[in-house]
């Protein structure tokens, strides 16, 4: 899932690609991963909230 092996591979990290350019690509990738995880977490939180609301509605109707 994580292509970290590319970042330290001597074939990939040629002299033509500067260290700064590699680090910028790495940072961009990590930010993309973080954004994806945050999106998934927001979806999970919404689903949890929805189920909790449904449970509370059922408890209110039983009383």
N, CA, C and O atoms as a GROMACS GRO file, in nm:
protein
  252
    1UNK      N    1   0.081  -0.119   0.000
    1UNK     CA    2   0.000   0.000   0.000
    1UNK      C    3   0.086   0.125   0.000
    1UNK      O    4   0.054   0.223  -0.068
    2UNK      N    5   0.192   0.123   0.075
    2UNK     CA    6   0.277   0.241   0.084
    2UNK      C    7   0.403   0.221  -0.001
    2UNK      O    8   0.479   0.127   0.024
    3UNK      N    9   0.426   0.306  -0.098
    3UNK     CA   10   0.544   0.288  -0.185
    3UNK      C   11   0.670   0.350  -0.126
    3UNK      O   12   0.744   0.419  -0.196
    4UNK      N   13   0.694   0.327   0.003
    4UNK     CA   14   0.810   0.388   0.067
    4UNK      C   15   0.942   0.333   0.010
    4UNK      O   16   1.044   0.401   0.012
    5UNK      N   17   0.938   0.211  -0.041
    5UNK     CA   18   1.061   0.153  -0.094
    5UNK      C   19   1.113   0.231  -0.213
    5UNK      O   20   1.232   0.224  -0.243
    6UNK      N   21   1.028   0.306  -0.282
    6UNK     CA   22   1.073   0.387  -0.395
    6UNK      C   23   1.159   0.505  -0.351
    6UNK      O   24   1.248   0.548  -0.423
    7UNK      N   25   1.131   0.555  -0.230
    7UNK     CA   26   1.199   0.677  -0.187
    7UNK      C   27   1.347   0.653  -0.155
    7UNK      O   28   1.427   0.746  -0.162
    8UNK      N   29   1.382   0.531  -0.122
    8UNK     CA   30   1.521   0.502  -0.088
    8UNK      C   31   1.590   0.414  -0.190
    8UNK      O   32   1.706   0.376  -0.171
    9UNK      N   33   1.524   0.381  -0.296
    9UNK     CA   34   1.579   0.296  -0.400
    9UNK      C   35   1.679   0.377  -0.483
    9UNK      O   36   1.646   0.485  -0.532
   10UNK      N   37   1.800   0.326  -0.497
   10UNK     CA   38   1.905   0.400  -0.568
   10UNK      C   39   1.871   0.417  -0.716
   10UNK      O   40   1.915   0.515  -0.778
   11UNK      N   41   1.796   0.325  -0.775
   11UNK     CA   42   1.757   0.338  -0.915
   11UNK      C   43   1.655   0.451  -0.931
   11UNK      O   44   1.657   0.525  -1.029
   12UNK      N   45   1.567   0.463  -0.835
   12UNK     CA   46   1.463   0.566  -0.841
   12UNK      C   47   1.520   0.703  -0.807
   12UNK      O   48   1.486   0.803  -0.870
   13UNK      N   49   1.607   0.707  -0.709
   13UNK     CA   50   1.662   0.835  -0.661
   13UNK      C   51   1.791   0.868  -0.736
   13UNK      O   52   1.900   0.862  -0.680
   14UNK      N   53   1.776   0.901  -0.862
   14UNK     CA   54   1.893   0.932  -0.943
   14UNK      C   55   1.944   1.072  -0.912
   14UNK      O   56   1.877   1.149  -0.844
   15UNK      N   57   2.062   1.103  -0.963
   15UNK     CA   58   2.121   1.235  -0.941
   15UNK      C   59   2.040   1.344  -1.008
   15UNK      O   60   2.047   1.461  -0.968
   16UNK      N   61   1.963   1.309  -1.112
   16UNK     CA   62   1.886   1.408  -1.184
   16UNK      C   63   1.770   1.463  -1.100
   16UNK      O   64   1.724   1.575  -1.122
   17UNK      N   65   1.726   1.384  -1.004
   17UNK     CA   66   1.616   1.426  -0.917
   17UNK      C   67   1.676   1.474  -0.785
   17UNK      O   68   1.742   1.398  -0.714
   18UNK      N   69   1.653   1.599  -0.754
   18UNK     CA   70   1.713   1.655  -0.634
   18UNK      C   71   1.646   1.599  -0.509
   18UNK      O   72   1.533   1.550  -0.513
   19UNK      N   73   1.718   1.607  -0.400
   19UNK     CA   74   1.665   1.562  -0.272
   19UNK      C   75   1.539   1.643  -0.238
   19UNK      O   76   1.442   1.587  -0.188
   20UNK      N   77   1.543   1.773  -0.265
   20UNK     CA   78   1.428   1.858  -0.237
   20UNK      C   79   1.306   1.813  -0.317
   20UNK      O   80   1.195   1.810  -0.263
   21UNK      N   81   1.325   1.779  -0.443
   21UNK     CA   82   1.214   1.734  -0.527
   21UNK      C   83   1.156   1.604  -0.473
   21UNK      O   84   1.034   1.587  -0.470
   22UNK      N   85   1.243   1.511  -0.430
   22UNK     CA   86   1.194   1.385  -0.373
   22UNK      C   87   1.115   1.410  -0.246
   22UNK      O   88   1.010   1.350  -0.225
   23UNK      N   89   1.166   1.499  -0.161
   23UNK     CA   90   1.097   1.528  -0.036
   23UNK      C   91   0.963   1.597  -0.062
   23UNK      O   92   0.865   1.572   0.008
   24UNK      N   93   0.957   1.684  -0.163
   24UNK     CA   94   0.831   1.750  -0.197
   24UNK      C   95   0.729   1.649  -0.246
   24UNK      O   96   0.610   1.658  -0.213
   25UNK      N   97   0.773   1.552  -0.327
   25UNK     CA   98   0.682   1.446  -0.373
   25UNK      C   99   0.634   1.361  -0.256
   25UNK      O  100   0.517   1.324  -0.248
   26UNK      N  101   0.727   1.330  -0.167
   26UNK     CA  102   0.693   1.251  -0.049
   26UNK      C  103   0.590   1.325   0.036
   26UNK      O  104   0.493   1.266   0.082
   27UNK      N  105   0.612   1.454   0.058
   27UNK     CA  106   0.520   1.536   0.136
   27UNK      C  107   0.382   1.540   0.070
   27UNK      O  108   0.280   1.530   0.138
   28UNK      N  109   0.380   1.556  -0.060
   28UNK     CA  110   0.253   1.558  -0.133
   28UNK      C  111   0.179   1.426  -0.116
   28UNK      O  112   0.058   1.424  -0.092
   29UNK      N  113   0.250   1.316  -0.128
   29UNK     CA  114   0.190   1.183  -0.111
   29UNK      C  115   0.134   1.167   0.030
   29UNK      O  116   0.021   1.121   0.048
   30UNK      N  117   0.211   1.205   0.129
   30UNK     CA  118   0.167   1.189   0.268
   30UNK      C  119   0.046   1.277   0.298
   30UNK      O  120  -0.044   1.236   0.372
   31UNK      N  121   0.042   1.396   0.242
   31UNK     CA  122  -0.075   1.483   0.262
   31UNK      C  123  -0.199   1.423   0.195
   31UNK      O  124  -0.309   1.431   0.249
   32UNK      N  125  -0.180   1.362   0.078
   32UNK     CA  126  -0.292   1.296   0.010
   32UNK      C  127  -0.344   1.181   0.094
   32UNK      O  128  -0.464   1.162   0.108
   33UNK      N  129  -0.252   1.104   0.150
   33UNK     CA  130  -0.290   0.992   0.237
   33UNK      C  131  -0.368   1.044   0.358
   33UNK      O  132  -0.470   0.986   0.395
   34UNK      N  133  -0.319   1.153   0.420
   34UNK     CA  134  -0.386   1.210   0.536
   34UNK      C  135  -0.526   1.256   0.501
   34UNK      O  136  -0.620   1.231   0.576
   35UNK      N  137  -0.540   1.323   0.387
   35UNK     CA  138  -0.672   1.372   0.345
   35UNK      C  139  -0.768   1.256   0.324
   35UNK      O  140  -0.886   1.265   0.361
   36UNK      N  141  -0.719   1.148   0.266
   36UNK     CA  142  -0.802   1.031   0.244
   36UNK      C  143  -0.846   0.971   0.377
   36UNK      O  144  -0.963   0.934   0.394
   37UNK      N  145  -0.754   0.961   0.471
   37UNK     CA  146  -0.787   0.905   0.602
   37UNK      C  147  -0.886   0.995   0.675
   37UNK      O  148  -0.979   0.946   0.740
   38UNK      N  149  -0.867   1.128   0.665
   38UNK     CA  150  -0.961   1.220   0.730
   38UNK      C  151  -1.101   1.206   0.670
   38UNK      O  152  -1.200   1.214   0.742
   39UNK      N  153  -1.110   1.186   0.538
   39UNK     CA  154  -1.239   1.168   0.473
   39UNK      C  155  -1.306   1.041   0.522
   39UNK      O  156  -1.425   1.040   0.552
   40UNK      N  157  -1.229   0.934   0.531
   40UNK     CA  158  -1.285   0.807   0.580
   40UNK      C  159  -1.330   0.820   0.725
   40UNK      O  160  -1.434   0.767   0.764
   41UNK      N  161  -1.250   0.889   0.806
   41UNK     CA  162  -1.284   0.907   0.946
   41UNK      C  163  -1.412   0.989   0.961
   41UNK      O  164  -1.496   0.959   1.046
   42UNK      N  165  -1.428   1.091   0.880
   42UNK     CA  166  -1.550   1.172   0.884
   42UNK      C  167  -1.671   1.086   0.848
   42UNK      O  168  -1.777   1.100   0.910
   43UNK      N  169  -1.656   0.998   0.751
   43UNK     CA  170  -1.765   0.907   0.715
   43UNK      C  171  -1.800   0.812   0.828
   43UNK      O  172  -1.918   0.787   0.855
   44UNK      N  173  -1.698   0.759   0.894
   44UNK     CA  174  -1.723   0.670   1.007
   44UNK      C  175  -1.791   0.743   1.121
   44UNK      O  176  -1.885   0.691   1.181
   45UNK      N  177  -1.746   0.864   1.150
   45UNK     CA  178  -1.808   0.943   1.256
   45UNK      C  179  -1.954   0.972   1.225
   45UNK      O  180  -2.038   0.967   1.314
   46UNK      N  181  -1.984   1.002   1.100
   46UNK     CA  182  -2.123   1.027   1.060
   46UNK      C  183  -2.208   0.902   1.076
   46UNK      O  184  -2.321   0.909   1.123
   47UNK      N  185  -2.154   0.787   1.038
   47UNK     CA  186  -2.228   0.661   1.051
   47UNK      C  187  -2.253   0.629   1.198
   47UNK      O  188  -2.362   0.584   1.233
   48UNK      N  189  -2.154   0.651   1.283
   48UNK     CA  190  -2.170   0.626   1.426
   48UNK      C  191  -2.277   0.718   1.484
   48UNK      O  192  -2.363   0.673   1.561
   49UNK      N  193  -2.274   0.844   1.447
   49UNK     CA  194  -2.373   0.940   1.495
   49UNK      C  195  -2.513   0.900   1.451
   49UNK      O  196  -2.608   0.909   1.528
   50UNK      N  197  -2.525   0.855   1.327
   50UNK     CA  198  -2.654   0.812   1.274
   50UNK      C  199  -2.710   0.694   1.352
   50UNK      O  200  -2.827   0.693   1.388
   51UNK      N  201  -2.626   0.594   1.380
   51UNK     CA  202  -2.671   0.477   1.455
   51UNK      C  203  -2.708   0.516   1.598
   51UNK      O  204  -2.806   0.466   1.653
   52UNK      N  205  -2.629   0.603   1.659
   52UNK     CA  206  -2.660   0.649   1.795
   52UNK      C  207  -2.795   0.722   1.798
   52UNK      O  208  -2.873   0.702   1.892
   53UNK      N  209  -2.822   0.804   1.699
   53UNK     CA  210  -2.950   0.874   1.692
   53UNK      C  211  -3.066   0.775   1.677
   53UNK      O  212  -3.171   0.791   1.740
   54UNK      N  213  -3.046   0.674   1.594
   54UNK     CA  214  -3.150   0.573   1.576
   54UNK      C  215  -3.177   0.498   1.706
   54UNK      O  216  -3.292   0.470   1.740
   55UNK      N  217  -3.070   0.465   1.779
   55UNK     CA  218  -3.087   0.397   1.907
   55UNK      C  219  -3.160   0.487   2.007
   55UNK      O  220  -3.247   0.440   2.081
   56UNK      N  221  -3.126   0.613   2.009
   56UNK     CA  222  -3.192   0.705   2.101
   56UNK      C  223  -3.340   0.721   2.066
   56UNK      O  224  -3.424   0.734   2.155
   57UNK      N  225  -3.373   0.722   1.937
   57UNK     CA  226  -3.512   0.733   1.895
   57UNK      C  227  -3.592   0.608   1.938
   57UNK      O  228  -3.706   0.619   1.982
   58UNK      N  229  -3.529   0.491   1.925
   58UNK     CA  230  -3.596   0.369   1.967
   58UNK      C  231  -3.617   0.368   2.117
   58UNK      O  232  -3.723   0.325   2.164
   59UNK      N  233  -3.519   0.413   2.194
   59UNK     CA  234  -3.532   0.419   2.338
   59UNK      C  235  -3.642   0.518   2.379
   59UNK      O  236  -3.714   0.493   2.475
   60UNK      N  237  -3.656   0.629   2.307
   60UNK     CA  238  -3.758   0.730   2.339
   60UNK      C  239  -3.899   0.677   2.309
   60UNK      O  240  -3.993   0.710   2.381
   61UNK      N  241  -3.913   0.596   2.206
   61UNK     CA  242  -4.045   0.543   2.171
   61UNK      C  243  -4.086   0.430   2.264
   61UNK      O  244  -4.206   0.404   2.278
   62UNK      N  245  -3.996   0.363   2.328
   62UNK     CA  246  -4.026   0.253   2.419
   62UNK      C  247  -4.070   0.303   2.556
   62UNK      O  248  -4.139   0.231   2.629
   63UNK      N  249  -4.032   0.422   2.590
   63UNK     CA  250  -4.064   0.475   2.723
   63UNK      C  251  -4.202   0.526   2.732
   63UNK      O  252  -4.244   0.574   2.837
   0.00000   0.00000   0.00000
